[in-house]
Amino acid sequence: MLTQYQEARREVRAGVLEVVQILMEVNREALKSIELLDASRLQNLRKRLKPINKKTEVIDNKLVVIFARYTPEARDLREMVAYLKITSGLNRIKASMNSYIKNMQGMLAEDDAAILRFIKESLSINRCTIHAFGKTVEMLQTFDNNEKIRNLATEIDVEYAKTDDIYALLEKSVIQKMHDTEGHAEEYFNLLKYIRKNLKIIDRLDSITQRIIFARMGGKL
């Protein structure tokens, strides 16, 4: 039977896992919506992001109770501090995701063939992010397996590196198009800005995975 302290820790980890899974699913649905060029589906997805801040606030409050009631020892304290950093990162991912989805709605409404082509090419970044989300979920589900956590973190780093390469190639193509096309430079500039916003999602997710490693094995936060 779990002690009250063990149950409180379990609830915190379960809450973090739930938020990661929600963000992963919204990201997956956003990818499908953009592939279908369906701006109306994107609007509905933004509504699903609204409860995220409330959920992370609940997690943070539970952490405060754990600190006050149980005074965790060094190893457990490390885990709890890591979760405080993780919830902050999840809120930032939610903000980046909301901004990206909103901006993609506007871009799809432009109905410009060249811009739509570049958007579809950029979706390889989204696919890498979804893969990284899935591996982050696995890290939380196999929290007691140090070797598994390390391997998953390495796989996430690979997905992260892929997105830099994808963006560099896309940026080169978009800038060339800007030079070749008169009157649409602002639209192309904005497109690159929105895709960079999308890149922040996997960047922050990579930071979260490092905090999961810290929570389990220590090191630098």
N, C-alpha and C positions, 0 to 999 in steps of 0.2 A: 504493500500500500504506500502510495506517495505521501511524503510529508507535505505540510502546507507550503513550505519553502520550495520544495521540488515541483509542486503543482504550479506555483507562481512563475517559476522559471519556464516550465513547459508552456504555460499560457502566453508568455512573452514571445517565445520562439515561434509558437503556432500563429500568433498575430502577425509577426514579421513575414512568415511564410505566406499567409493569406494575402497580404498586400502585394508581395512580389508576384503571386499568381494572378491577381487582378490586373496588374500592370502588364504582365506578359500577355494575357488574353486580349486586353484592349489593343496592345501593339499588334497582335496577330490579326485582329479584326480590322484594324486600320490598314494593314497591308492589303487585305482582301478588298476593302472598299476602294482603295486607290487603284488597285489592279483593274477593278470594274469601272473606274472613273465615276464613282457614286458619291457625290458630295453630301447627299442627305444622310447616308449611313454614318458619315464622319461626325455630323452634328449629334447624333444619338450617342456616339462613343464618348464625346466630351462630357455628357451627363453622367456617364459611368465613372468618370474620374473624380467627380465632386466629393464623394465620401472619403477619399484617400486621406486627406488631412485630419479628418475626425478620427479615423482608424489609427493613424500614427500617434495622435494625441492620447488616445486610450492606452496605447502601448507605453508611451512615455510616463503616463500617470502610474501605470503598474510598476514601472521601473523605480519611480520615486518611492512607492510603497515598499518595494523590496529593500531599497537602501535604508529606509527609516526603520523598518520592522525587523529585518533579519541581519543587518550589517554584514554583508557577504565578505568572506575571506578573499585573499589576493586573487586566486584563480577565477572564482565566481564573479568577483568585482570586475575583473578584466572583461568578462563576457558581457556583463550588464552595461559597462561603459561603451563597449563596441556597439551594442544595440541602440544606444542613444545616438551615436554617430550614424548608424544605418538608417534610422527613421528619418533623420535629417536628409540623408541622401535620397531616400524614397520620395520625400516631398519634392525635392528638386527634379527628380525624374518625372514625377507627375506634372510639374509646371512646364518642363520642356516638352513633354508629350502633348499637353493641352495646346501649347503654342504651335507646335508643329502641325497638329491636326487642323487647328483653326486656319493656319496659313495655307495648308493644302486645299482646304475648302475653297479659298479664294483663287488659288492657282487653277484648280479644276474648272472653276466658273469662267476663266478666261478663254477656255476652249481653243488654245493655240497649239497647233500640231507639234511644233518643235519643242515647246515647253513640256507638253505631255510626254513626248518621247524621252526627254531628259529625266522627267520625274520617274518614268518606268525604269529607266536605267539605274536611277538612284535607289530603287527598292532592294537592291542587293544589300545595302546597308541595313535596311529593316530586317532582312532575313538573318543576317549575322546577329543582330540584336536579339531577335527571338531565340536563336540558338543559345546565346549567352544567358538569357533569362531562364531557359530550361535547365541549363547547367547550374545556375544559381539556386534554383529550386532543389535540385539534387543535393547541393552542398548543405542546405538546411535540413533536408530529409535524412542525410547520412552524416550528421554533425559529429558523431563519435568516431568516425573512421578517418583518421588523419591522412592516410595515403590516398584515399578516394578524394578527399577535399583538395589535396595538393594537385592531383591529376586534373580535376575539374577546373581548378583555377588556371592551370596551364592551358587548357582547352579554351577557356574564356579569353585569355590573353591572345591566343591565335585568332579568334573571331574579331577581337578589338583591332589587331594589326591589319586584318583584311579590310576593315572599314576605312582606314587611312589610305590604303592603296586605291580602293574604289573611288573615294572622294577625289584623290589627286588626279586620276584619269578623267573623271567627270568634270572637274573644275577646268581642266585643259580644254575639253570639248566645248564647254559653255562659253569660256572666254573667247575661243576662236569664233564661235557663233556670234558673239557680241560684236566682234570686229567686222564680221561679214554682213551684219544686218543693221540697218539704220532704223532708229525710232523705237527699239525694244530693249535698249541697254538696261534700263531700270528694272524691267521685268526679270531679265536674266540675273542681274545682280541680286535681286530679292530672292530668286530661286536658290542661289548659292547660299545666301544667308539662312534661309529656312532649312536647307539640308545640313548646314553646320549645326543648327539648333538640334536637328535629329541626331547628329553625331554625339552630342552631349549626353544623350540617354545611355549609350553603351559606355561612354567614358565614366559616368557616375556609377554605372553598374559594375564596372571593373573595380572601382574604388570600394564598393560595398563588398565584393568578394574578398578583397584584401582584409577588410575588417572582420569578415567571418573567420578567416585564417587567424587573425589576431585573437579573436574570441576563443578559439579552440587551442591554439598553440603558442600564442604570445608573439613577441617581435615588436616591430614598430607599428603604431596606429596611424 
